[in-house]
């Protein structure tokens, strides 16, 4: 297997793992402030709700496609291609943008300090998209 093929698959793997890990980190935090001397209860939400499920699902599908492509070896698998990973990455990016807009419109400013899961998801999706994009220039042997 050529180095370029291994490299793009490694970036897709790394991006997918980051996307999965982001689902378990906080994506929003509210409350915990002092109002008129009364402590408001704090609430935190993780990424496994709403549009975050689309990101989690896209990452799982990428891992399944990578695994099937690895098991098939030199015969290859038709869906183990940069176009499939690019499509899944674009779906995840659209879900991330929607979730960021949704949190912003509700008054939660999604800063990396307050929502590390959102930031890790963005890095994971960017890594996956970069890996899928770099896979288009590699020669595939089947």
Secondary structure, 3 states (H helix, E strand, C coil): CCHHHHHHHHHHHHHHHHHHHHCCCEEEEECCCEECCEECCCEEEECCCCCHHHHHHHHHHHHHHHHHHHHHHHHCCCCCCHHHHHHHHHHHHHHHHHHHHHHHHCCCCCCCCCCHHHHHHHHHHHHHHHHHHHHCCCCCCC
